[in-house]
């Protein structure tokens, strides 16, 4: 037994000895390899050759002339990496170069065997603080041109020319703190996207490509992703499936479909888009401060088809705050005429209050600088047909509405072809001239309606003739909307009611107080109501003053007549009135009403011997 344990111990000892020697040799080999990578290999790789090759590769990739200032830095551990400092890309005439891009540093991995042969192959690029300048010229061309091996790979994918670049390694492209400067000479606009950080994973041109980037646009952080299984097909003008998304506080969207990026790009698929506030979105696009209100949210879910000059949304589901609609929208755009939108939307319920307050927020002071922004009406054309079971604005609500919106060359109109308001039929038109710079017009006609409901929805109080009848309004202004005041409005009002009553108005008591010859407040004659068979009121508005030309209320053998003025700005009354009887022998009770509505002061006037 002792012999067995002794032989086993010797065996384990020899194994431990050989294992320790193996580990020692591995350590020696590791040290030698490290020395080769750090000391010997740089002696065999030409720095000048690598720099020249890198300039050629970058030039071939971008189609621009790459220039590297100074000598590159080469690291071989843990893997070969080339770092370049102060890299610039130029285009145009070499005698008068145009700066297309620059970077503080560009680092890339490379194939060490190819580098030893003098023809290094680069992959896994890292761009530190790059700045890209992209410009669309007046003729529609861009300052960047498609050239080099990537252009060859794209041409090879389309089958036009054979390509040897389709399997060229790319790897990951990392961007740290990049900037994109966009200049559009056609629209005279500039945009700046800063703090671009992220990566593009693209092993070779023929494999799957995915990118994930974040940036800063007009003060808002944004994130975007794109994934494509066949990127060369997409870039060569042939259809390929892809997915894209964009996320920010003002706007987010996602797209899943297929398309191409040819000279006439095309895409079709499912689009989902959300904006928390229309006002905030418009302010963000313009680079202005964000509004305090966050109403006017928009959500879209649709099957979308887009080409170079058209966009169509079928099976559209649209939400505006709590208002949902379905329908179809189409858009076509032209550089000289701008976009044109056509379509049909059907709402269950449409609340205009948050939407309009978001697009045209009310401000306490009226000035040119604070007026509603209408200039965008010159930039678009619109032909939109709307229907809704209910449309509300504040306390007013319309049902069974059919309307149309037309915008053309700065002129805009909303036509209400049919609608129900206060159990009556409503039609009308709102029109703007020259995007509101030359004023506008409002025409409304309400027929066979419950005028008591109209009064309640408008918040009117006091002794009013309320019954069933007709109300028509025709107002216009020639002043710009940005400077419009009540003094600039002019127009006419017509009001007719049948078989109603003037509530809170005791006509016999009013007559008795008037005949006493003493001044009194109309509130002293409110314990009752005056039933009438017909009320006719006609008034005009000029320079901020409402002139009541006719106001006759007839019922129970009596007629109450009023005429005079009501300044629109302060609501003060200046009305002469009379109460007449069907009995011509009875003199009229005459009075003058002044003060503020709904409690004016009544001053009796002497009776006339001959009635007018």
C-alpha positions as CSV (number, residue, x, y, z in Angstrom):
1,X,0.0,0.0,0.0
2,X,2.9,2.4,0.9
3,X,4.5,1.6,-2.5
4,X,1.2,2.6,-4.3
5,X,1.0,6.0,-2.5
6,X,4.7,6.7,-3.2
7,X,4.4,6.0,-6.9
8,X,1.3,8.2,-7.1
9,X,2.9,11.1,-5.3
10,X,5.9,10.9,-7.7
11,X,3.5,11.0,-10.7
12,X,1.6,14.0,-9.4
13,X,4.9,15.8,-8.7
14,X,6.1,15.2,-12.3
15,X,2.8,16.5,-13.7
16,X,3.0,19.7,-11.5
17,X,6.6,20.2,-12.7
18,X,5.7,19.9,-16.4
19,X,2.6,22.2,-15.9
20,X,4.7,24.9,-14.2
21,X,7.2,24.7,-17.1
22,X,4.4,25.0,-19.7
23,X,3.0,28.1,-17.9
24,X,6.4,29.6,-17.8
25,X,7.0,29.1,-21.5
26,X,3.5,30.5,-22.3
27,X,4.4,33.6,-20.3
28,X,7.7,33.9,-22.2
29,X,5.9,33.6,-25.5
30,X,3.4,36.3,-24.4
31,X,6.2,38.6,-23.5
32,X,8.0,38.0,-26.8
33,X,4.7,38.6,-28.8
34,X,4.1,41.8,-26.8
35,X,7.6,43.0,-27.6
36,X,7.1,42.2,-31.2
37,X,3.8,44.1,-31.3
38,X,5.2,47.1,-29.4
39,X,8.8,47.2,-30.6
40,X,9.4,45.1,-33.7
41,X,6.3,45.4,-35.7
42,X,6.4,49.3,-36.0
43,X,9.8,48.9,-37.6
44,X,8.2,46.9,-40.4
45,X,5.1,49.1,-41.0
46,X,5.8,52.3,-42.9
47,X,4.1,55.2,-41.2
48,X,4.2,57.3,-44.4
49,X,2.7,54.5,-46.4
50,X,-0.1,54.0,-43.9
51,X,-0.8,57.7,-43.9
52,X,-1.0,57.9,-47.7
53,X,-3.2,54.8,-47.8
54,X,-5.5,56.2,-45.2
55,X,-5.8,59.5,-47.2
56,X,-6.6,57.5,-50.3
57,X,-9.2,55.3,-48.4
58,X,-10.9,58.4,-46.9
59,X,-11.0,60.1,-50.2
60,X,-12.4,57.1,-51.9
61,X,-15.0,56.6,-49.3
62,X,-16.3,60.2,-49.3
63,X,-15.5,61.4,-52.8
64,X,-13.6,64.4,-51.3
65,X,-9.9,65.1,-51.0
66,X,-8.7,64.0,-47.5
67,X,-5.8,65.8,-46.0
68,X,-4.0,64.6,-42.8
69,X,-1.9,67.1,-40.9
70,X,1.1,65.5,-39.1
71,X,2.2,61.9,-38.7
72,X,-0.3,59.2,-37.7
73,X,0.0,57.3,-34.4
74,X,0.0,53.5,-34.6
75,X,-0.8,51.2,-31.7
76,X,-0.5,47.4,-32.0
77,X,-1.9,46.3,-28.7
78,X,-4.4,44.8,-28.0
79,X,-5.1,45.1,-31.7
80,X,-3.6,47.4,-34.5
81,X,-5.2,50.9,-34.5
82,X,-4.2,53.9,-36.6
83,X,-5.0,57.4,-35.2
84,X,-5.0,60.5,-37.4
85,X,-5.1,64.1,-36.1
86,X,-6.5,67.2,-37.8
87,X,-8.2,65.6,-40.8
88,X,-9.9,67.8,-43.4
89,X,-12.0,66.9,-46.5
90,X,-12.1,69.3,-49.4
91,X,-14.1,69.6,-52.6
92,X,-14.4,71.8,-55.6
93,X,-11.4,73.3,-57.5
94,X,-8.1,72.4,-55.9
95,X,-7.0,76.0,-56.5
96,X,-9.9,77.3,-54.5
97,X,-10.9,74.4,-52.2
98,X,-14.2,74.2,-50.4
99,X,-14.2,72.7,-46.9
100,X,-16.6,69.8,-46.7
101,X,-15.7,68.3,-43.4
102,X,-13.1,68.2,-40.7
103,X,-12.4,66.1,-37.6
104,X,-10.1,66.5,-34.6
105,X,-9.2,62.8,-34.9
106,X,-10.1,59.7,-36.8
107,X,-9.0,56.2,-35.5
108,X,-9.4,53.0,-37.4
109,X,-8.3,49.4,-37.0
110,X,-6.3,47.8,-39.8
111,X,-5.1,44.4,-41.1
112,X,-1.5,44.0,-40.0
113,X,-0.5,41.6,-42.7
114,X,-1.9,43.9,-45.4
115,X,-0.1,46.8,-43.7
116,X,3.2,44.8,-43.9
117,X,2.6,44.4,-47.6
118,X,2.1,48.1,-47.9
119,X,-1.6,48.0,-48.7
120,X,-3.4,48.2,-45.4
121,X,-7.2,47.6,-45.1
122,X,-9.0,49.7,-42.6
123,X,-12.2,49.0,-40.6
124,X,-13.9,50.1,-37.3
125,X,-13.7,53.8,-37.7
126,X,-13.9,56.3,-34.7
127,X,-14.6,59.9,-35.6
128,X,-13.8,62.5,-32.8
129,X,-15.5,65.9,-33.1
130,X,-16.3,65.7,-36.8
131,X,-18.0,68.6,-38.6
132,X,-19.9,67.9,-41.8
133,X,-21.0,70.7,-44.2
134,X,-23.8,69.7,-46.5
135,X,-25.1,72.3,-49.1
136,X,-27.8,72.1,-51.7
137,X,-27.0,74.5,-54.5
138,X,-29.5,76.6,-56.5
139,X,-29.4,74.0,-59.3
140,X,-30.4,71.2,-56.9
141,X,-27.0,69.6,-56.8
142,X,-25.0,68.9,-53.6
143,X,-21.5,69.9,-52.6
144,X,-20.7,66.2,-51.9
145,X,-20.3,63.9,-54.8
146,X,-20.8,60.2,-55.0
147,X,-17.4,58.6,-55.8
148,X,-15.0,56.0,-54.7
149,X,-15.4,52.4,-53.7
150,X,-18.7,52.9,-52.0
151,X,-20.1,54.3,-55.3
152,X,-18.7,51.2,-57.1
153,X,-20.3,48.9,-54.6
154,X,-23.7,50.7,-55.1
155,X,-23.3,50.5,-58.8
156,X,-22.4,46.8,-58.5
157,X,-25.6,46.2,-56.4
158,X,-27.7,47.7,-59.2
159,X,-26.0,45.5,-61.8
160,X,-24.7,48.4,-63.8
161,X,-21.0,47.6,-63.3
162,X,-19.1,44.8,-61.6
163,X,-17.7,45.7,-58.2
164,X,-14.8,44.3,-56.1
165,X,-15.7,46.5,-53.2
166,X,-18.8,44.6,-52.1
167,X,-16.9,42.6,-49.4
168,X,-14.6,45.4,-48.3
169,X,-14.7,45.4,-44.4
170,X,-16.4,48.4,-42.8
171,X,-17.1,47.3,-39.2
172,X,-18.4,49.8,-36.7
173,X,-18.3,53.6,-37.3
174,X,-18.3,55.4,-34.0
175,X,-19.1,59.1,-33.9
176,X,-18.3,61.3,-30.9
177,X,-19.7,64.8,-30.6
178,X,-20.3,65.4,-34.3
179,X,-21.9,68.4,-36.0
180,X,-23.9,68.6,-39.2
181,X,-24.3,71.9,-40.9
182,X,-27.1,72.0,-43.5
183,X,-27.5,74.8,-46.0
184,X,-30.3,74.9,-48.6
185,X,-29.7,77.6,-51.2
186,X,-33.1,76.8,-52.8
187,X,-35.1,77.6,-49.7
188,X,-32.5,80.0,-48.2
189,X,-32.5,78.1,-45.0
190,X,-29.8,76.7,-42.7
191,X,-30.0,74.1,-40.0
192,X,-27.5,72.9,-37.4
193,X,-27.5,69.5,-35.7
194,X,-24.9,69.2,-32.9
195,X,-23.7,66.7,-30.3
196,X,-24.1,63.8,-32.7
197,X,-23.0,60.7,-30.9
198,X,-23.6,57.0,-31.7
199,X,-22.5,54.2,-34.0
200,X,-23.2,52.5,-37.3
201,X,-22.8,48.8,-37.4
202,X,-22.0,47.6,-40.9
203,X,-19.6,44.7,-41.3
204,X,-19.4,44.8,-45.1
205,X,-21.5,46.6,-47.7
206,X,-23.5,43.4,-48.5
207,X,-24.4,42.7,-44.9
208,X,-27.1,44.1,-42.5
209,X,-26.6,47.7,-41.5
210,X,-27.9,49.3,-38.3
211,X,-27.3,52.7,-36.9
212,X,-28.2,54.4,-33.6
213,X,-27.4,58.1,-33.1
214,X,-28.3,60.8,-30.7
215,X,-28.0,64.6,-31.3
216,X,-29.1,68.1,-30.3
217,X,-31.5,69.9,-32.6
218,X,-32.7,73.4,-31.7
219,X,-32.0,72.8,-28.1
220,X,-33.8,69.4,-27.9
221,X,-32.1,66.1,-27.5
222,X,-33.1,63.6,-30.3
223,X,-32.4,59.9,-30.9
224,X,-32.7,58.1,-34.2
225,X,-32.2,54.5,-35.4
226,X,-32.3,52.8,-38.8
227,X,-31.9,49.2,-39.7
228,X,-31.6,47.7,-43.2
229,X,-31.0,44.1,-44.3
230,X,-29.8,45.1,-47.8
231,X,-28.4,48.6,-47.6
232,X,-26.7,48.5,-51.0
233,X,-30.0,47.6,-52.6
234,X,-31.6,50.6,-50.9
235,X,-28.8,53.0,-52.0
236,X,-28.6,51.6,-55.6
237,X,-32.3,52.5,-56.3
238,X,-33.7,49.0,-55.8
239,X,-36.3,48.3,-53.1
240,X,-35.2,47.0,-49.7
241,X,-37.0,46.6,-46.4
242,X,-35.9,48.9,-43.6
243,X,-37.0,50.2,-40.2
244,X,-36.4,53.7,-38.9
245,X,-37.4,55.6,-35.8
246,X,-37.0,59.1,-34.4
247,X,-37.6,60.2,-30.8
248,X,-37.6,63.6,-29.1
249,X,-39.8,65.5,-26.7
250,X,-41.6,67.6,-29.4
251,X,-41.9,64.8,-32.0
252,X,-41.5,61.0,-32.3
253,X,-42.2,58.6,-35.2
254,X,-41.4,55.1,-36.5
255,X,-41.5,53.6,-39.9
256,X,-41.5,49.9,-41.0
257,X,-41.6,49.2,-44.7
258,X,-39.5,49.1,-47.9
259,X,-38.2,51.6,-50.4
260,X,-35.1,52.9,-52.1
261,X,-32.8,55.9,-52.0
262,X,-32.4,56.6,-55.8
263,X,-32.5,60.0,-57.5
264,X,-36.3,59.5,-57.2
265,X,-36.6,58.0,-53.7
266,X,-39.6,55.9,-52.8
267,X,-40.9,54.3,-49.6
268,X,-44.1,52.5,-48.5
269,X,-45.0,51.0,-45.2
270,X,-46.6,51.7,-41.8
271,X,-46.0,55.1,-40.2
272,X,-46.7,56.0,-36.6
273,X,-46.1,59.6,-35.5
274,X,-46.8,61.6,-32.3
275,X,-46.4,65.2,-31.3
276,X,-47.2,66.3,-27.8
277,X,-48.2,69.9,-28.9
278,X,-48.6,71.4,-32.4
279,X,-47.5,74.8,-30.9
280,X,-44.4,73.3,-29.4
281,X,-43.6,71.5,-32.6
282,X,-43.9,74.7,-34.7
283,X,-41.8,76.6,-32.2
284,X,-39.1,73.8,-32.2
285,X,-38.9,73.8,-36.0
286,X,-38.5,77.6,-36.0
287,X,-35.9,77.4,-33.2
288,X,-38.1,79.6,-30.9
289,X,-38.9,79.3,-27.2
290,X,-41.3,76.5,-26.2
291,X,-44.8,77.7,-25.3
292,X,-46.1,77.1,-21.8
293,X,-49.3,75.4,-23.0
294,X,-48.9,71.8,-24.0
295,X,-52.3,71.3,-25.7
296,X,-52.8,70.4,-29.4
297,X,-51.3,66.9,-29.4
298,X,-51.3,65.0,-32.6
299,X,-51.0,61.2,-33.2
300,X,-51.0,59.5,-36.6
301,X,-51.1,55.8,-37.5
302,X,-51.3,55.2,-41.3
303,X,-50.2,53.2,-44.3
304,X,-47.9,55.6,-46.0
305,X,-46.5,55.8,-49.6
306,X,-44.0,58.5,-50.3
307,X,-42.1,59.3,-53.5
308,X,-39.9,62.2,-54.7
309,X,-42.9,64.6,-54.9
310,X,-45.9,62.9,-53.3
311,X,-47.0,61.5,-50.0
312,X,-50.2,59.5,-49.5
313,X,-51.7,58.3,-46.2
314,X,-54.3,55.6,-46.5
315,X,-56.3,54.0,-43.7
316,X,-55.3,57.0,-41.6
317,X,-56.1,57.2,-37.9
318,X,-55.6,60.7,-36.6
319,X,-55.9,62.0,-33.1
320,X,-56.0,65.7,-32.1
321,X,-55.9,65.8,-28.3
322,X,-59.1,63.8,-27.5
323,X,-60.5,64.1,-31.0
324,X,-60.2,61.0,-33.3
325,X,-60.6,60.9,-37.0
326,X,-60.2,58.5,-39.9
327,X,-59.7,59.2,-43.6
328,X,-57.2,59.7,-46.4
329,X,-54.6,62.5,-46.9
330,X,-52.4,63.2,-49.8
331,X,-49.5,65.7,-50.3
332,X,-47.7,66.9,-53.3
333,X,-44.9,69.4,-53.3
334,X,-43.2,71.6,-55.9
335,X,-40.1,73.7,-55.3
336,X,-41.8,76.7,-56.9
337,X,-45.3,76.3,-55.4
338,X,-44.7,74.6,-52.1
339,X,-46.7,71.6,-50.8
340,X,-50.3,70.9,-51.5
341,X,-52.5,68.8,-49.2
342,X,-55.8,67.2,-50.2
343,X,-57.9,64.8,-48.3
344,X,-61.0,63.8,-46.3
345,X,-61.3,63.4,-42.5
346,X,-64.2,62.1,-40.6
347,X,-64.3,62.9,-36.8
348,X,-66.5,61.5,-34.1
349,X,-65.8,64.6,-32.0
350,X,-63.6,67.6,-32.7
351,X,-62.6,70.1,-30.0
352,X,-61.1,73.1,-31.5
353,X,-60.2,74.9,-28.3
354,X,-56.9,73.2,-27.5
355,X,-55.8,73.0,-31.1
356,X,-56.4,76.7,-32.0
357,X,-55.0,77.9,-28.7
358,X,-51.8,75.8,-29.4
359,X,-51.4,77.1,-33.0
360,X,-52.5,80.7,-32.3
361,X,-52.0,81.3,-28.5
362,X,-53.9,84.2,-27.1
363,X,-51.7,87.0,-25.7
364,X,-52.7,89.8,-23.4
365,X,-51.3,92.6,-25.5
366,X,-52.2,93.3,-29.2
367,X,-49.3,94.4,-31.3
368,X,-47.7,93.5,-34.7
369,X,-45.1,91.4,-33.0
370,X,-47.7,89.4,-31.0
371,X,-50.4,88.8,-33.6
372,X,-51.2,85.4,-34.9
373,X,-48.7,83.8,-37.2
374,X,-50.4,83.3,-40.6
375,X,-47.4,83.6,-43.0
376,X,-47.3,79.8,-43.4
377,X,-50.5,80.1,-45.5
378,X,-48.4,81.4,-48.3
379,X,-46.2,78.3,-48.2
380,X,-48.9,75.7,-48.6
381,X,-52.1,74.9,-50.6
382,X,-54.9,73.0,-48.9
383,X,-58.1,71.4,-50.0
384,X,-59.5,69.4,-47.1
385,X,-63.0,68.1,-46.5
386,X,-64.2,67.6,-42.9
387,X,-67.1,65.9,-41.3
388,X,-67.9,65.5,-37.6
389,X,-70.6,64.3,-35.4
390,X,-69.7,67.1,-33.0
391,X,-67.5,70.1,-33.2
392,X,-66.9,72.3,-30.1
393,X,-65.2,75.5,-29.3
394,X,-65.4,76.6,-25.7
395,X,-69.1,76.3,-24.7
396,X,-70.4,76.3,-28.3
397,X,-71.1,72.9,-29.9
398,X,-72.1,72.0,-33.4
399,X,-73.4,68.6,-34.5
400,X,-73.6,66.8,-37.9
401,X,-71.0,69.2,-39.4
402,X,-69.8,69.1,-43.0
403,X,-67.1,71.7,-43.9
404,X,-64.3,72.4,-46.3
405,X,-60.9,74.2,-45.8
406,X,-59.2,75.7,-48.8
407,X,-55.9,77.5,-48.8
408,X,-54.4,78.9,-52.1
409,X,-51.8,81.6,-52.7
410,X,-52.2,83.0,-49.2
411,X,-56.0,83.1,-49.3
412,X,-57.7,80.8,-46.9
413,X,-61.4,80.0,-46.3
414,X,-63.4,77.6,-44.1
415,X,-66.8,76.9,-45.5
416,X,-69.4,75.3,-43.3
417,X,-71.8,73.7,-45.7
418,X,-74.1,72.2,-43.1
419,X,-74.3,71.9,-39.4
420,X,-76.7,71.9,-36.4
421,X,-76.3,74.5,-33.7
422,X,-78.9,75.2,-31.0
423,X,-81.3,72.9,-32.8
424,X,-81.0,75.0,-35.9
425,X,-79.3,74.9,-39.2
426,X,-75.9,76.7,-39.4
427,X,-73.9,77.6,-42.5
428,X,-71.2,80.1,-43.0
429,X,-67.7,81.1,-44.2
430,X,-64.5,82.4,-42.7
431,X,-62.0,83.8,-45.2
432,X,-58.6,85.4,-44.9
433,X,-57.0,87.6,-47.6
434,X,-53.3,87.5,-48.3
435,X,-52.6,85.2,-45.2
436,X,-54.4,87.7,-43.0
437,X,-52.2,90.7,-44.0
438,X,-55.2,92.2,-45.8
439,X,-57.8,91.2,-43.3
440,X,-60.6,88.8,-43.6
441,X,-64.4,88.1,-43.4
442,X,-66.8,86.1,-41.2
443,X,-70.3,85.2,-42.5
444,X,-72.6,83.0,-40.4
445,X,-76.3,82.2,-40.9
446,X,-78.2,80.3,-38.2
447,X,-81.8,79.5,-39.1
448,X,-84.8,78.1,-37.1
449,X,-82.7,77.8,-33.9
450,X,-83.4,78.0,-30.2
451,X,-81.9,81.4,-29.6
452,X,-82.0,80.9,-25.8
453,X,-79.4,78.2,-26.3
454,X,-77.3,80.6,-28.5
455,X,-77.4,83.2,-25.7
456,X,-76.4,80.7,-23.1
457,X,-73.5,79.3,-25.1
458,X,-72.2,82.9,-25.8
459,X,-72.5,83.8,-22.1
460,X,-75.0,86.7,-22.7
461,X,-77.1,87.9,-19.8
462,X,-79.8,90.4,-19.2
463,X,-83.3,91.0,-20.6
464,X,-83.0,89.6,-24.1
465,X,-85.7,88.6,-26.6
466,X,-85.3,84.8,-26.7
467,X,-87.3,82.5,-28.9
468,X,-87.0,80.4,-32.0
469,X,-85.6,82.2,-35.1
470,X,-82.7,83.4,-37.2
471,X,-79.4,85.1,-36.6
472,X,-77.0,86.3,-39.3
473,X,-73.6,87.9,-39.0
474,X,-71.5,89.5,-41.7
475,X,-68.2,91.0,-40.4
476,X,-65.0,92.0,-42.2
477,X,-61.8,93.9,-41.7
478,X,-59.2,95.3,-44.1
479,X,-56.6,95.6,-41.3
480,X,-53.9,92.9,-40.9
481,X,-54.9,90.3,-38.3
482,X,-51.6,91.0,-36.5
483,X,-52.8,94.6,-35.9
484,X,-56.6,94.1,-35.8
485,X,-58.6,95.8,-33.1
486,X,-62.4,96.2,-32.6
487,X,-62.2,99.6,-34.3
488,X,-61.2,97.9,-37.5
489,X,-64.2,95.7,-37.7
490,X,-67.3,96.5,-39.8
491,X,-70.4,94.6,-40.7
492,X,-74.1,93.9,-40.0
493,X,-76.2,91.8,-37.6
494,X,-79.7,90.6,-38.2
495,X,-81.8,88.9,-35.5
496,X,-85.4,87.6,-35.8
497,X,-87.2,85.6,-33.2
498,X,-90.8,84.3,-33.0
499,X,-93.1,83.4,-30.1
500,X,-90.6,83.9,-27.3
501,X,-90.2,86.0,-24.3
502,X,-87.9,88.7,-22.8
503,X,-87.1,87.1,-19.5
504,X,-86.5,89.2,-16.3
505,X,-88.4,92.1,-17.9
506,X,-91.8,93.2,-16.3
507,X,-93.2,95.4,-19.0
508,X,-96.2,96.8,-17.0
509,X,-93.9,97.7,-14.1
510,X,-91.4,99.2,-16.6
511,X,-94.1,101.4,-18.0
512,X,-95.3,102.5,-14.6
513,X,-91.8,103.5,-13.4
514,X,-91.2,105.4,-16.7
515,X,-94.5,107.4,-16.3
516,X,-93.4,108.5,-12.9
517,X,-90.7,110.7,-14.6
518,X,-87.9,109.5,-12.3
519,X,-84.6,107.9,-13.3
520,X,-84.4,104.2,-12.3
521,X,-82.4,101.1,-12.9
522,X,-83.9,98.5,-15.2
523,X,-83.3,95.9,-12.4
524,X,-86.3,97.4,-10.7
525,X,-88.5,95.9,-13.4
526,X,-87.2,92.3,-13.6
527,X,-89.9,90.4,-11.7
528,X,-91.6,89.0,-14.7
529,X,-91.3,88.4,-18.4
530,X,-92.6,89.9,-21.6
531,X,-94.1,87.4,-24.0
532,X,-93.7,88.4,-27.7
533,X,-94.9,87.1,-31.0
534,X,-92.0,88.6,-33.0
535,X,-88.7,90.4,-32.5
536,X,-86.7,92.1,-35.2
537,X,-83.3,93.5,-34.6
538,X,-80.9,95.0,-37.1
539,X,-77.5,96.6,-36.3
540,X,-74.3,97.7,-38.0
541,X,-70.8,97.8,-36.7
542,X,-68.5,100.6,-37.7
543,X,-65.3,101.8,-36.1
544,X,-65.9,99.8,-32.9
545,X,-69.5,101.2,-32.5
546,X,-72.6,99.1,-32.8
547,X,-75.5,101.1,-34.2
548,X,-78.9,99.6,-33.6
549,X,-81.0,100.7,-36.6
550,X,-84.0,98.6,-35.8
551,X,-85.1,96.8,-32.6
552,X,-88.9,96.1,-32.5
553,X,-90.3,93.5,-30.1
554,X,-94.1,93.0,-30.5
555,X,-96.5,91.0,-28.3
556,X,-99.6,91.4,-26.1
557,X,-100.8,94.5,-27.9
558,X,-97.5,96.3,-27.2
559,X,-94.3,97.1,-29.1
560,X,-91.0,97.9,-27.5
561,X,-88.7,99.8,-29.9
562,X,-85.0,100.7,-29.5
563,X,-82.5,102.7,-31.5
564,X,-79.1,104.1,-30.8
565,X,-75.4,103.1,-30.3
566,X,-73.4,100.7,-28.2
567,X,-69.6,101.3,-28.2
568,X,-68.0,97.9,-28.7
569,X,-65.0,98.7,-26.5
570,X,-66.7,99.6,-23.2
571,X,-70.2,98.2,-23.6
572,X,-71.9,101.5,-22.6
573,X,-75.4,102.0,-23.9
574,X,-76.9,105.1,-25.6
575,X,-80.3,104.0,-26.7
576,X,-83.6,105.8,-27.2
577,X,-86.7,103.7,-26.8
578,X,-90.4,103.7,-26.7
579,X,-93.3,101.5,-25.6
580,X,-96.3,101.8,-27.9
581,X,-99.7,100.4,-27.7
582,X,-101.9,99.0,-30.5
583,X,-104.4,101.7,-29.3
584,X,-103.2,104.7,-31.3
585,X,-105.0,107.0,-28.9
586,X,-102.6,105.9,-26.1
587,X,-99.4,108.0,-26.1
588,X,-96.1,106.2,-26.3
589,X,-93.9,105.8,-23.2
590,X,-90.6,107.2,-24.2
591,X,-87.2,106.7,-22.4
592,X,-83.4,106.8,-22.8
593,X,-81.2,104.0,-21.7
594,X,-77.6,104.5,-20.8
595,X,-74.9,102.9,-18.6
596,X,-73.6,99.4,-18.8
597,X,-75.4,96.2,-19.9
598,X,-77.2,94.3,-18.4
599,X,-78.3,96.9,-15.9
600,X,-78.6,100.2,-17.7
601,X,-80.1,103.3,-16.2
602,X,-83.5,104.4,-17.6
603,X,-84.3,108.1,-18.0
604,X,-87.9,108.9,-18.8
605,X,-88.5,111.3,-21.7
606,X,-91.5,113.6,-22.2
607,X,-94.3,112.1,-24.2
608,X,-94.9,113.4,-27.7
609,X,-98.2,114.7,-28.7
610,X,-97.7,113.3,-32.2
611,X,-96.2,109.8,-32.4
612,X,-93.5,109.2,-35.0
